[in-house]
Amino acid sequence: MQSPCLEEASQVCLHGCCPPSPFLSSHHPLTKPSKPTSSSAACRHDFASKTASSFFPNIQFTNHESLPSMHESFAEFIQAYPQYSETCRVDQIRAQEYYHLSFSNHTCLDYQGTGLFSYSQLQKHESPTYQIASSSFPVPPQPPPPVLDIPFFGVTYKAGNLKTQLLHGGPASELESSIRKKIMSFLNVSESDYSMVFTANKTSAFKLVAESYPFRSNGKLVSVYDYESEAIEAMTTSSEKKGARVMSAEFSWPRLRIQSSKLRNLLVSKEKKKKKKNKRRGLFVFPLHSRMTGARYPYLWMNIAEENGWHVLIDACALGPNDMHSFGLSLFRPDFLICSFYKIFGENPSGFACLFIKKSTISVLETSTTSGVVGLIPAEKLFQAVTESPQVESIASQSGGMEKGKTTIRHAEVAEKLKGLEMSEVSEPEKGSEIIQEDNLKQKEEMECRGLDQVDSLGLVTISSRARCIINWLVSALLKLQHPNTKGTPLVRIYGPKVKFNRGPAIAFNVFDWKGEKIEPVLVQKLADRSNISLGYGFLHHIWFADKYQEEKEKMMERRNNADCVNGNKGKDKNDMGIAVVTAALGFLANFQDIYKLWAFIAQFLDADFVEKERWRYTCLNQKTIEVL
């Protein structure tokens, strides 16, 4: 690919849109192995070995001040991964459509799912009848126009349970129909094979399935999650109330691979030859990869489950953009598929989840008493509905936020109330129906989902190649941090796969002090936030230790704190042990600067006094004390 950049050969473009400098060619690129490989396995091994040897080989960094500069690091990076230069279109999209990331200097490593819209699109999205002021990010040369605090659309709960919605449907706005069509096309899901409903979030989708699935006759639930998931907890609670027997796969320490023998025993029927063809054993919930550790799981498990009489639910929420194209719905058709979408990367994480149900499976569902299906309505209609609420009128009059002819919400309090009312005040079916009918009369234009269009234009190969380069460099870089004056005590421990060709774009890790004691993940997360880096937090569980790892088990495993319990489920399982971790997830817009910034931040923990210095710095700034400090 011909690079659009024309910088001098001695310079290196941090965005990867320039070819490597001819003056920095001491390493062999990964795309030109010295010996021909005879298999994909050999090629992947070659990728891992060259990744480990290409980035400052045989060097361990013991002082954060001695780290190579970003330009030096990028020079090594682009030599190891020359194919990264071919992904410069991503950097162009980021600069043109998501420029708020640069001006805010914020690194977002906590987003899961796929973005629907771009920030540039948000700035241009104005209602002809009202505006809500926002000062999110200044964009030269002129300040951005006012934007909606609830941009593009709001959601309203629909009447009726899941099965009723699937069989009979209901009124839908033009906007909802347009977005539905775009998503099904984006995911390559056939409308002739699947029905789809919107839910408020991933947890709602999982709970809907649990409330509707016939666990009384198909009495087992088997899941494959190496981390604690709010959605799975909600599904577990609902299914147990219906008499389901809940089981989980286990993951072998230290690589956290699926313990195959146990999962096979859970799935394979002992009476396979005698079982009736129409008899289903239960529901098998399978994520295509771990959203925390980045471990990818063999699709073979879906086939084994289906062949042994299980309904299969695929959790695609952690998949990267366009990963569904490699999944192959034409080859394997799960009974249920759940994925999630957010509005704007780095600006608005709100959105919805999509629940797909195979049409031939709808008949087995039960009529539940739980509603959870939502509809999408234009934001201006939502605003019109909630501002007619006496509660909003009262707030507006007190704050002086309403102006005749042009509504401007001047105070954050009003905006927060709007967010809170987004579903609560406009959840009445009859009110939602009125809004939909009015919308269908006025709105005929198809909603532009520029985020989806950008992903489609880039393609699976470009996005996957870029993510593979970035995540593996980050893993390699973190493992090079080592405490000074110790016998090789590492600063970071990574859980799950390390450098690996087909690992997912996510990482779970912990930071340890020079004595080998773990620094609380919540503390790391909060300190990262001060440095304008958004990280996640999670709890790994269902970990199986062989006898030779019993000493590590005693040291690593911890009981989940009550404060960390999902859905307030305090101490439900006395044996619920695991490992609290820091997590980072890379979206398709992530670049080298993002991961270098994270690496440089983590390296500061090499200073034994870093945490204490931050405590005093925080106090001197007269900021509110953080509890963990």
FENLINLIN-V277443 format. One record per pair of residues at least 4 apart in sequence whose C-alpha atoms are under 6 Angstrom apart, sorted by the first residue. I is the first residue (numbers start at 1). J is the second residue. Records with the same first field share a line. If there is no record, write none. Layout:
I = J, J
This chain:
3 = 17, 18
5 = 18
9 = 21
10 = 21
13 = 18
16 = 85
17 = 85, 88
18 = 85
29 = 79, 80
30 = 80
37 = 42, 43
44 = 501
48 = 499, 500
50 = 54
53 = 57
54 = 80
55 = 76
60 = 480, 481
61 = 480, 481, 482
62 = 482, 483, 484
64 = 603, 604
68 = 72
70 = 74
74 = 78
78 = 82
84 = 466
87 = 462
93 = 97
94 = 98
95 = 99
97 = 118, 119, 120
98 = 119
100 = 104, 137
101 = 105, 106
106 = 532
107 = 533, 594
108 = 534
109 = 534, 535, 584, 585, 586
110 = 534, 535, 536, 585
112 = 318
113 = 317, 318, 340, 341
114 = 341
115 = 341, 342, 343, 344, 345, 451
116 = 343, 449, 451, 452
117 = 343, 344, 449, 450, 451
118 = 344, 451
123 = 145, 147
130 = 406, 407
131 = 407, 408
132 = 147, 148, 408, 409
133 = 146
134 = 146, 147
138 = 143
139 = 143, 144
152 = 379
153 = 377, 378, 379
154 = 376, 377, 379
155 = 375, 376, 423
156 = 374, 375, 423, 426, 427
157 = 374, 427
158 = 373, 374, 429
159 = 429
160 = 164
161 = 370, 371
164 = 168
165 = 169
173 = 436, 440
174 = 440
176 = 376
178 = 446
182 = 186
184 = 188, 189
187 = 324
193 = 358, 359
194 = 357, 358, 359
195 = 356, 357
196 = 355, 356
197 = 354, 355
198 = 353, 354, 373, 374
199 = 205, 352, 353, 373, 374
200 = 352
201 = 352, 353
202 = 353
203 = 231
206 = 231, 235
207 = 234, 235
209 = 213
210 = 235, 238, 239
211 = 368
212 = 365, 366, 368
213 = 365
214 = 218
215 = 219, 244
216 = 243
218 = 280, 281, 282
219 = 244, 282
220 = 244, 245, 246, 282
221 = 246, 282, 283
222 = 247, 248, 284
223 = 248, 284, 285
224 = 248, 249, 286
226 = 540, 541
227 = 539, 540, 541
228 = 539
230 = 566
232 = 236
236 = 240
239 = 244
240 = 244
249 = 263
250 = 259, 542, 543
251 = 256, 257, 258, 259, 543, 544
252 = 256, 257, 259, 543, 544
253 = 544, 545
255 = 496, 497
256 = 496
260 = 264
264 = 268
267 = 305
268 = 308
280 = 309, 310
281 = 309, 310
282 = 310
283 = 310, 311, 312
284 = 312
285 = 313
286 = 314, 315
287 = 314, 315
288 = 297
289 = 295, 296, 297
290 = 294, 295
291 = 318
292 = 506, 507, 508
293 = 496, 506, 507, 508
294 = 503, 504, 505, 506, 507
295 = 503
305 = 310
306 = 310
311 = 335
312 = 334, 335
313 = 335, 336, 337
314 = 337
315 = 338
316 = 338, 339
317 = 339, 340
319 = 323
322 = 460
329 = 333
335 = 357, 358
336 = 356, 357
337 = 355, 356
338 = 354, 355
339 = 353, 354
340 = 352, 353
341 = 351, 352
342 = 349, 350, 351
343 = 348, 349, 350, 351
344 = 348
383 = 387
387 = 392
396 = 400, 401, 402
401 = 408, 409, 410
402 = 407, 408
403 = 407
418 = 422
421 = 425
423 = 427
439 = 443
460 = 464
461 = 465
467 = 471, 505
471 = 505
472 = 499
473 = 477
481 = 491
482 = 489, 490, 491
483 = 489, 491, 514, 606
491 = 511, 512
492 = 510, 511
493 = 509, 510
494 = 508, 509
495 = 508, 509
505 = 586
506 = 584, 585
507 = 583, 584
508 = 582, 583
509 = 581, 582
510 = 581, 582
511 = 519
512 = 516, 517, 518, 519
513 = 517
521 = 581, 582
525 = 535
528 = 533
529 = 533, 534
535 = 584
536 = 582, 583, 584
537 = 581, 582, 583
538 = 580, 581
539 = 579, 580, 581
540 = 578, 579
541 = 578
545 = 549
552 = 556
553 = 557
557 = 578, 579
558 = 577, 578, 579
559 = 577
562 = 570
565 = 569, 570
586 = 590
593 = 597
605 = 610
614 = 618
